[in-house]
Amino acid sequence: MASPHEVVAVYTQPDRPLGRGRKLVHGPVKQVAVDHHIPVYQPLDFKSAESVEELQQLQADLMVVVAYGLILPQAVLDAPRLGCINIHASLLPRWRGAAPIQRAIIAADQQTGISIMQMNAGLDTGPVWLRREIAISANETGVHLHDRLAQLGAEALMDALALLGSDGRQAAAQADEGVTYAHKLSKSEAAIDWSEPAALIHRKVCAYNSWPVAYTQLDGKQLRVWESRLVDGDSRAAPGRVVNSSPDGIDIATGEGLLRIIKLQLPGKRAMSAADFLNARSLDNVGFG
């Protein structure tokens, strides 16, 4: 909106009920549009001819798509004069699909970035206008990397729009090599398997912050693990067994190495530091499962 380009409309998914009262609330995208008096459209999907025709009547030059959450039919992709471009949070063709940020962290990628892609009927298979790279920091969480990529994506979009307006410029086809798929996240995969190496468990704890959040079991209750660190040392204790606890954290044996829990959350409670948790109970000879 601060650029020379005119935003003629905003599309976002229908309002969702939130909270105990299940009250319908505007999402942040809609709220910004409403605040700036931009028309908002919220079709359930684009299966009806009316919703597609409504889009066509806008006579937009271009549609920018970011994590919309729906598969767009070809009629929608063809509606704007220059088609649709996608701000995708990976260096395509690596991590096509729904969860590129988290999959990059879990895979121990050293870098990721933004790809501005011309959309086609495939799953993130379209040609790329430009890429912007950033390093993935040590101990970086999914939510932190998401926010950095959001800022980078906005900046990359402005550069891409200049390319689209240049005569003779074409997007580059993606390479056939190096294709990986970032499958959608599920709550079940966030269950910690303590027989895995500590380094892998740690990357999952980082990646799943802030959703779905890694978890384990303690005394039959689900314990969410928000933050962890790798610590030097090894142990002959069974995976999941607490080998040391102090205000610095709770050290747990894994299939390879030790993992220190720094921040955790009990059911119905707020997330707390390991030090606060240990003030309420002892973890001597306790095992997580």
C-alpha positions in Angstrom: 0.0 0.0 0.0 3.0 2.3 0.4 4.2 1.5 -3.1 2.9 3.1 -6.3 0.7 0.0 -7.0 -3.0 0.2 -6.3 -4.5 -2.6 -4.3 -8.0 -3.0 -5.8 -9.2 -5.9 -3.5 -8.1 -8.3 -0.8 -9.1 -12.0 -0.8 -8.9 -13.9 2.5 -10.6 -17.0 4.0 -13.9 -16.6 5.8 -14.0 -15.3 9.4 -13.5 -18.0 11.9 -15.0 -18.4 15.4 -12.5 -17.9 18.2 -12.4 -18.0 21.9 -14.8 -19.5 24.4 -17.7 -17.4 23.0 -16.9 -18.7 19.5 -17.3 -15.2 18.2 -16.5 -14.5 14.5 -13.5 -12.3 14.3 -11.6 -10.7 11.4 -8.2 -12.1 10.6 -5.3 -9.7 10.5 -5.3 -9.5 6.7 -9.0 -8.5 6.6 -8.5 -6.0 9.4 -5.8 -4.2 7.6 -7.9 -4.1 4.4 -10.9 -2.8 6.3 -8.8 -0.1 8.1 -7.6 1.1 4.7 -11.1 0.9 3.0 -10.0 -1.8 0.6 -12.8 -4.2 -0.6 -12.6 -7.6 1.0 -13.9 -10.9 -0.6 -14.1 -14.1 1.4 -15.4 -16.9 -0.7 -15.5 -20.3 0.9 -13.8 -21.6 -2.3 -13.7 -20.9 -6.0 -15.9 -23.7 -7.1 -18.8 -21.5 -8.0 -18.9 -19.6 -11.3 -20.1 -16.5 -9.3 -17.0 -16.3 -7.2 -14.7 -16.6 -10.3 -16.8 -14.0 -12.2 -16.6 -11.6 -9.3 -12.8 -11.9 -9.4 -12.7 -11.4 -13.2 -14.8 -8.2 -12.9 -12.1 -6.6 -10.8 -9.9 -6.5 -14.0 -6.8 -6.7 -11.9 -3.4 -6.7 -13.5 -1.9 -9.2 -11.0 -2.8 -11.2 -8.0 -0.3 -11.8 -5.2 -0.9 -15.0 -3.2 0.6 -15.7 0.3 -0.4 -18.8 2.3 -4.0 -18.6 1.2 -4.7 -22.1 2.2 -6.8 -23.2 -0.9 -5.9 -24.7 -4.2 -6.7 -22.1 -6.9 -8.4 -23.4 -10.0 -7.0 -22.5 -13.4 -9.8 -20.0 -14.0 -8.6 -18.0 -11.0 -5.0 -18.2 -12.1 -6.0 -16.8 -15.5 -8.2 -14.0 -14.2 -5.6 -11.3 -13.7 -3.9 -9.9 -16.8 -0.5 -11.1 -15.6 -1.7 -14.1 -13.7 -0.9 -14.9 -10.1 2.4 -14.9 -8.3 3.2 -16.6 -5.0 5.5 -15.5 -2.2 6.9 -18.9 -1.2 9.0 -19.3 1.9 11.8 -21.5 0.5 14.4 -21.6 -2.2 12.4 -23.6 -4.8 12.5 -26.3 -5.9 13.5 -27.3 -2.4 10.5 -27.5 0.0 7.5 -27.2 -2.3 4.3 -27.5 -0.3 2.6 -26.4 2.9 5.3 -26.2 5.6 8.6 -25.1 4.1 9.8 -23.1 7.1 9.4 -25.9 9.6 10.8 -28.6 7.2 13.9 -26.6 6.5 14.7 -26.3 10.3 14.0 -30.0 10.9 16.3 -31.0 7.9 19.1 -28.8 9.4 19.3 -26.6 6.3 21.8 -23.9 6.7 19.9 -21.4 4.6 16.4 -20.8 3.2 14.7 -17.8 1.6 11.9 -16.5 -0.5 11.0 -17.4 -4.0 8.6 -15.2 -6.0 6.9 -17.8 -8.3 4.5 -17.5 -11.2 1.7 -19.8 -10.2 0.5 -22.7 -12.4 -1.6 -25.8 -11.9 1.1 -27.7 -10.1 2.1 -27.7 -6.5 4.7 -24.9 -6.3 6.1 -25.9 -9.7 5.8 -22.6 -11.6 8.8 -20.6 -12.9 10.6 -18.3 -10.5 11.0 -14.5 -11.0 13.6 -14.0 -8.2 15.0 -15.6 -5.0 16.3 -14.0 -1.8 18.4 -16.0 0.6 18.9 -15.8 4.4 20.8 -18.0 6.8 18.9 -20.1 9.4 20.3 -19.1 12.8 21.3 -21.6 15.5 18.3 -22.4 17.8 16.0 -20.4 15.5 12.3 -21.2 16.0 9.7 -21.7 13.4 7.8 -18.5 14.4 11.0 -16.4 14.4 12.1 -17.6 11.0 8.5 -17.1 9.7 8.6 -13.4 10.8 12.0 -12.8 9.2 10.8 -14.4 5.9 7.6 -12.4 6.0 9.7 -9.2 6.0 12.0 -10.5 3.3 9.0 -11.6 1.2 7.5 -8.1 1.3 10.8 -6.6 0.1 11.3 -9.3 -2.6 7.7 -8.7 -3.8 8.5 -5.1 -4.6 11.6 -6.1 -6.6 9.5 -8.8 -8.5 6.8 -6.3 -9.4 9.4 -4.2 -11.2 10.6 -7.3 -13.1 7.0 -8.2 -14.2 6.7 -4.7 -15.7 9.9 -5.0 -17.8 9.5 -5.9 -21.4 11.1 -9.2 -22.4 11.7 -10.4 -18.8 10.7 -14.0 -18.2 10.6 -16.1 -15.1 13.1 -19.0 -14.9 11.9 -22.6 -14.9 12.7 -24.5 -11.7 15.4 -27.1 -11.9 14.4 -30.8 -12.1 17.0 -31.7 -9.5 16.8 -31.0 -5.8 13.0 -31.2 -5.5 11.7 -31.8 -2.0 8.2 -31.6 -0.5 7.3 -29.8 2.7 4.3 -31.9 3.8 1.6 -30.2 6.0 2.2 -30.2 9.7 0.2 -32.4 12.0 -0.2 -32.5 15.8 0.7 -36.1 16.0 4.2 -35.6 14.5 5.0 -33.2 17.4 5.2 -36.1 19.9 8.8 -36.4 21.0 10.5 -39.8 20.3 13.3 -39.8 22.9 15.0 -42.7 21.0 15.9 -40.2 18.3 19.2 -38.2 18.5 19.1 -35.1 20.7 20.1 -32.9 17.7 17.0 -34.0 15.7 14.6 -33.6 18.7 16.0 -30.2 19.3 15.4 -29.1 15.7 11.8 -30.4 16.0 11.3 -28.4 19.2 12.5 -25.3 17.4 10.5 -26.0 14.2 7.2 -26.7 16.0 7.3 -23.4 18.0 4.7 -21.9 17.8 2.6 -24.7 16.2 1.9 -27.6 16.8 4.5 -27.4 19.7 6.6 -30.5 20.6 5.2 -32.5 23.5 6.0 -35.5 25.7 4.3 -37.3 28.5 4.9 -36.9 32.2 2.8 -38.8 34.8 0.2 -39.5 32.2 -0.1 -35.8 31.3 0.9 -34.0 28.1 3.9 -31.7 28.6 4.6 -29.2 25.9 8.2 -28.3 25.2 8.7 -24.8 23.9 12.4 -24.4 24.1 15.4 -26.7 24.4 19.2 -26.7 23.9 21.8 -29.3 23.1 24.3 -29.9 26.0 27.6 -31.7 26.0 27.8 -35.1 27.5 26.3 -38.5 27.1 24.5 -41.0 29.3 23.8 -44.7 29.6 20.3 -43.9 30.9 17.4 -45.0 28.9 16.0 -42.5 26.4 13.6 -40.1 28.1 15.2 -40.5 31.5 16.0 -37.3 33.4 19.8 -37.4 34.1 20.1 -33.9 35.7 17.9 -31.0 36.7 18.8 -27.5 37.8 17.6 -23.9 37.3 19.5 -24.0 34.0 17.2 -26.7 32.6 16.2 -30.4 32.6 18.7 -32.7 31.0 17.2 -35.8 29.3 18.8 -38.8 27.8 18.0 -39.5 24.1 19.0 -42.1 21.6 22.2 -40.0 21.0 23.3 -37.2 23.4 21.5 -35.1 25.9 18.7 -32.6 25.4 18.1 -29.8 27.9 14.5 -28.5 28.3 14.5 -24.8 28.9 10.8 -23.9 28.7 7.8 -26.1 29.1 4.1 -26.1 29.7 1.7 -28.2 31.7 -2.0 -28.7 30.7 -4.1 -25.7 31.6 -1.0 -23.7 32.7 1.1 -21.0 31.1 4.5 -21.8 29.6 7.2 -21.5 32.3 10.9 -21.8 32.7 12.5 -25.1 33.8 13.5 -23.3 37.0 10.0 -22.3 37.9 8.8 -25.8 37.0 11.4 -27.4 39.4 10.3 -25.1 42.2 7.0 -27.1 42.3 8.3 -30.6 41.9 11.3 -32.9 41.8 12.3 -34.9 38.7 14.7 -37.3 40.4 14.5 -40.7 38.7 11.7 -39.6 36.4 11.3 -40.6 32.8 9.4 -38.8 30.0 7.5 -40.9 27.5 
